Each structure stands twice: as C-alpha cells, then as structure tokens.
Amino acid sequence: MKRSADVVIIGAGVTGAALAYELARRGIRDVLIFERKFPCSGASGRCGGGIRQQFTTPHNIRLAMEAVNRYETLSEELGVDIEFIQGGYLILAETEEEREAQRKAVALQNELGLPSRLLTPREAKEVLPLLDETTIVSATYCPTDAHANPFRVVEGYLARARERGVVLEKFTEVVDLEVKEGRIVKVRTSRGDVAPGTVVNAAGAWSREIARMAGVELPNQPIRHEIAITEPVEFFMDVMVISIHNGIYFSQTKEGQIIGGIGDPEEKPGYNISSSLGFLRRYARELLRYVPALGQLSVLRQWAGLYDVTPDAQPVLGPTPGLENFIQANGYSGHGFMIAPAVARHLADYIEKGIVSEILEKLSLERFKEEIRGEAFVVG
Ligand SMILES: Cc1cc2nc3c(=O)[nH]c(=O)nc-3n(C[C@H](O)[C@H](O)[C@H](O)COP(=O)(O)OP(=O)(O)OC[C@H]3O[C@@H](n4cnc5c(N)ncnc54)[C@H](O)[C@@H]3O)c2cc1C
C-alpha cells in the first residue's frame, strides 16, 4: 500500500467516487480512497436514486441545479449508462399549509430559473394518470428533475478515476487520525499508515466517528431509512413522486420495477439497518392511497440504509475550523446522491485552488455556531 498521498478520501460512496474523479480529471491524481468494505456498501448502494432540484433555500436549489446539469451528460462523460431518466419530480401536498409552502417554494425556484410549477390535483393527474387526485390538494412538478442508478454512477466515476491514477483500497478501514499542530499528519488504517496532504471525510453515516478521531465534533446522526422494490411491470411512469405530507417517495426503474420508501418519524438515531414489517405495511398503505393500481404488484426485496442527518437537514461541506487539511463531505440528510456531482466540483475547487465558494460557506461546519434556517422538504 502507498505510504503517502496528496489527497486521502475516506469512503467509496458516491461522494468519494465523484470527488476522486473530479480531482483526477483536473490532474490531481495522487489520490487514495480508503473503503472499509466495498464501493456502494453504504447509503449510496441503498438509495432511491432520486435527483431533484425542488428545494426551499437558494443555495440548495442552486447546488441541485448544478448537479442536474452535470448528470444530464454524465453517461456520455463516464462512458457508462447511468440509467438517467429525466421525467421530473411530482411533489404531493395534502393540506392548505403544505400548498402554501409549495407556492412559496415554487416562487423562489422560478426566481432562480428552475422551471417548477404549482399544479392542481387535476393537472397532477395529467403528469401521472394512475394518481388518485382526490388524495391531494396540490402538487408541484419540475420536468428537469430525474432519477438514475446509483451503482452505475459510482462504478462509472471510480472506473474513470482509477484510469487516471486514483488508487482505491477496498476492505481497508480507517481506524485513527493523528493530529499535530493543526494538521492531520497520519491516517491509520487496518492495513497500515499513510501520510496525507489533505483528508476528506466522505464516510456517510460514519462521518461523525471519523471526525472524532481527529478531535472534531460533527452534529450528524445516523438514522435508518427503509426501502423496497417490486417485481417489474411495463414502463408507465418516468416521473418520480414524493409527498411532503408523509415523506413517501417512489419511481420506476428502467427495468420496470417500482422502487420507493417512506421515513419513520419515530425512528431513533443508531446503526440499525434491519428490515421491518411495519415499514412495508406503512409504505404499502400510503403508496396505494396515491396509486391504487400498484396494489397488483408483489414486493421482491426490501432493505435499509442510513441517512446521515444534521440539525438543519443540509450537508456539512468544506474545510474544518482549526484543522487546515481536513475536509468534510457528509451530513447529506437523505439527498446526497442527487448533489454529489456538484459537491465534487466545489470541493475540488477548494482542494485545487483554495476557493471557498458561497455554497461551501453556507454549508460549512461553522454554521452550527449560529442560528440556522433548515431545508423544509426532507424527502428523497
Ligand atoms: C433508503 C435510502 C434512500 C435514499 N434515497 C435517496 C434519493 O432518492 N436521492 C438522494 O439524493 N439520496 C438518497 N439517499 C441518501 C443518499 O444515499 C446518501 O446521501 C448518499 O449516498 C451519501 O453518499 P456518501 O458517499 O456520502 O456516503 P455512503 O454511500 O454512505 O459512503 C460512505 C462510505 O464510507 C465507508 N466508511 C465508513 N467508515 C469508514 C472507515 N472507518 N474507513 C473506511 N471507510 C469507511 C462506508 O463503508 C461507505 O461505503 C437515500 C438514502 C437511503 C438510506
């Protein structure tokens, strides 16, 4: 194993993979990725693959728009079909309060150039003909939102990064970080030590543990989210549906399977990733309320993964106060897949040129010292 590297990335999920590629593309090729298990073994290989831009704060909207812009040509750029389906996101609302929140969100999104629209229930049914429109009071729709296959995305990023010299060490766990005079001077792993230039904490729901190794406290908490996939049927929906009422999300994969899940507000923080019957019951009940015809389908598989959740449901990105070579890239709170290509660009700008973009400033670890306004729409 190498004994030093310009950049050490901890975690081979979509964040680590996208950043490694972005750095290598710019000529920063002495990059070493440590992955405790294998690529996609964390949240990236367990997620719904949704890519939305309909957020409620300007920086989240901008970051997501930037990411979609990258995703639109990513298959071509990586030479891998990432199964990008740009059928939009339909966001459902069931109360007057939710409709008002949607109206405000669309106004802000339109101001920033996002072509989202507030729809009546009847208009929503035109987007998704199988929808029972009597369940909702309104919906929003953005035709440029999308979904894709996270395995393909990570595989593509890593393949192209490794071709350019990036080294991926699988089954290699980071067990400690040695700090001296405001810098991480050693990354200790289960297979030996490495002297790093910069260290990037892209360890998903385990980022808090990694940060603690360097004496840094992150406010992140791991929260289980369950998800299920059905048998395939003829392709009938290119739109991804989510509800701000109950947190359900579902879409149809290129193979025709319906993939989706629903959060549980009672879920306690922790590393439990077991599957439950309670989730399946709740998910099926809510799914069939919106689209009764899906009751004909059988569930093939269910699984769970961990959201890495921050107090304002927004990621922690950029340099760490007091530790000049330690970069955070975590805390995605359930929407890390969708923004990964844009996050990689901002972090690469910082690593390459020392540029702290406005996005990195807004989403820095330091914000937790101040009073903060969180992201209101926390669904896939
Ligand atoms: C059920 C579910 C549905 C989701 N749906 C969506 C969605 O539709 N759209 C969306 O954008 N996001 C979604 N997400 C969130 C998304 O999956 C994550 O935000 C994203 O995958 C985070 O990627 P990551 O690379 O930062 O972390 P991860 O993919 O979790 O990768 C972190 C990696 O770090 C490794 N690691 C941890 N500790 C160590 C160590 N000590 N040493 C070495 N390696 C270590 C882990 O093994 C892991 O592979 C969903 C998540 C879940 C669980």
The ligand as an SDF file (V2000), in Angstrom:
LIG
                    3D

 53 58  0  0  0  0  0  0  0  0999 V2000
  -33.1590    4.2320    1.8310 C   0  0  0  0  0  0  0  0  0  0  0  0
  -32.4320    5.4490    1.2990 C   0  0  0  0  0  0  0  0  0  0  0  0
  -32.9640    6.1580    0.2340 C   0  0  0  0  0  0  0  0  0  0  0  0
  -32.2910    7.2850   -0.2750 C   0  0  0  0  0  0  0  0  0  0  0  0
  -32.7970    7.9210   -1.3730 N   0  0  0  0  0  0  0  0  0  0  0  0
  -32.1120    8.9590   -1.9080 C   0  0  0  0  0  0  0  0  0  0  0  0
  -32.5470    9.5840   -3.1190 C   0  0  0  0  0  0  0  0  0  0  0  0
  -33.5520    9.1840   -3.7090 O   0  0  0  0  0  0  0  0  0  0  0  0
  -31.8080   10.6020   -3.6070 N   0  0  0  0  0  0  0  0  0  0  0  0
  -30.6790   11.0670   -2.9730 C   0  0  0  0  0  0  0  0  0  0  0  0
  -30.0670   12.0060   -3.4420 O   0  0  0  0  0  0  0  0  0  0  0  0
  -30.2390   10.4870   -1.8400 N   0  0  0  0  0  0  0  0  0  0  0  0
  -30.9260    9.4560   -1.2940 C   0  0  0  0  0  0  0  0  0  0  0  0
  -30.4650    8.8730   -0.1560 N   0  0  0  0  0  0  0  0  0  0  0  0
  -29.2760    9.4390    0.5120 C   0  0  0  0  0  0  0  0  0  0  0  0
  -28.0240    9.0070   -0.2240 C   0  0  0  0  0  0  0  0  0  0  0  0
  -27.9950    7.6020   -0.3450 O   0  0  0  0  0  0  0  0  0  0  0  0
  -26.7800    9.4780    0.5510 C   0  0  0  0  0  0  0  0  0  0  0  0
  -26.9010   10.8550    0.8800 O   0  0  0  0  0  0  0  0  0  0  0  0
  -25.5280    9.2970   -0.2920 C   0  0  0  0  0  0  0  0  0  0  0  0
  -25.4850    8.0170   -0.8580 O   0  0  0  0  0  0  0  0  0  0  0  0
  -24.3100    9.5310    0.5650 C   0  0  0  0  0  0  0  0  0  0  0  0
  -23.1800    9.1050   -0.1610 O   0  0  0  0  0  0  0  0  0  0  0  0
  -21.7740    9.1070    0.5420 P   0  0  0  0  0  0  0  0  0  0  0  0
  -20.8120    8.6420   -0.4700 O   0  0  0  0  0  0  0  0  0  0  0  0
  -21.5660   10.4200    1.1780 O   0  0  0  0  0  0  0  0  0  0  0  0
  -21.9380    8.0490    1.7460 O   0  0  0  0  0  0  0  0  0  0  0  0
  -22.0190    6.4610    1.6720 P   0  0  0  0  0  0  0  0  0  0  0  0
  -22.5750    5.9770    0.4050 O   0  0  0  0  0  0  0  0  0  0  0  0
  -22.6850    6.0130    2.9390 O   0  0  0  0  0  0  0  0  0  0  0  0
  -20.5000    6.0190    1.6930 O   0  0  0  0  0  0  0  0  0  0  0  0
  -19.6850    6.1300    2.8320 C   0  0  0  0  0  0  0  0  0  0  0  0
  -18.6650    5.0080    2.7770 C   0  0  0  0  0  0  0  0  0  0  0  0
  -17.7190    5.1930    3.8140 O   0  0  0  0  0  0  0  0  0  0  0  0
  -17.2840    3.9290    4.2300 C   0  0  0  0  0  0  0  0  0  0  0  0
  -16.6910    4.0490    5.5600 N   0  0  0  0  0  0  0  0  0  0  0  0
  -17.3070    4.3240    6.7320 C   0  0  0  0  0  0  0  0  0  0  0  0
  -16.4400    4.3110    7.7410 N   0  0  0  0  0  0  0  0  0  0  0  0
  -15.2260    4.0230    7.2050 C   0  0  0  0  0  0  0  0  0  0  0  0
  -13.9250    3.8510    7.7540 C   0  0  0  0  0  0  0  0  0  0  0  0
  -13.6940    3.9850    9.0690 N   0  0  0  0  0  0  0  0  0  0  0  0
  -12.9050    3.5490    6.9230 N   0  0  0  0  0  0  0  0  0  0  0  0
  -13.1150    3.4130    5.5780 C   0  0  0  0  0  0  0  0  0  0  0  0
  -14.3360    3.5500    5.0120 N   0  0  0  0  0  0  0  0  0  0  0  0
  -15.3790    3.8560    5.8160 C   0  0  0  0  0  0  0  0  0  0  0  0
  -18.5630    3.1160    4.2300 C   0  0  0  0  0  0  0  0  0  0  0  0
  -18.2960    1.7150    4.1810 O   0  0  0  0  0  0  0  0  0  0  0  0
  -19.2710    3.6290    2.9980 C   0  0  0  0  0  0  0  0  0  0  0  0
  -19.0630    2.8210    1.8570 O   0  0  0  0  0  0  0  0  0  0  0  0
  -31.1040    7.7380    0.3610 C   0  0  0  0  0  0  0  0  0  0  0  0
  -30.5670    7.0130    1.4370 C   0  0  0  0  0  0  0  0  0  0  0  0
  -31.2170    5.8830    1.9110 C   0  0  0  0  0  0  0  0  0  0  0  0
  -30.6130    5.1200    3.0720 C   0  0  0  0  0  0  0  0  0  0  0  0
  1  2  1  0
  2  3  1  0
  2 52  2  0
  3  4  2  0
  4  5  1  0
  4 50  1  0
  5  6  2  0
  6  7  1  0
  6 13  1  0
  7  8  2  0
  7  9  1  0
  9 10  1  0
 10 11  2  0
 10 12  1  0
 12 13  2  0
 13 14  1  0
 14 15  1  0
 14 50  1  0
 15 16  1  0
 16 17  1  0
 16 18  1  0
 18 19  1  0
 18 20  1  0
 20 21  1  0
 20 22  1  0
 22 23  1  0
 23 24  1  0
 24 25  2  0
 24 26  1  0
 24 27  1  0
 27 28  1  0
 28 29  2  0
 28 30  1  0
 28 31  1  0
 31 32  1  0
 32 33  1  0
 33 34  1  0
 33 48  1  0
 34 35  1  0
 35 36  1  0
 35 46  1  0
 36 37  1  0
 36 45  1  0
 37 38  2  0
 38 39  1  0
 39 40  1  0
 39 45  2  0
 40 41  1  0
 40 42  2  0
 42 43  1  0
 43 44  2  0
 44 45  1  0
 46 47  1  0
 46 48  1  0
 48 49  1  0
 50 51  2  0
 51 52  1  0
 52 53  1  0
M  END
$$$$
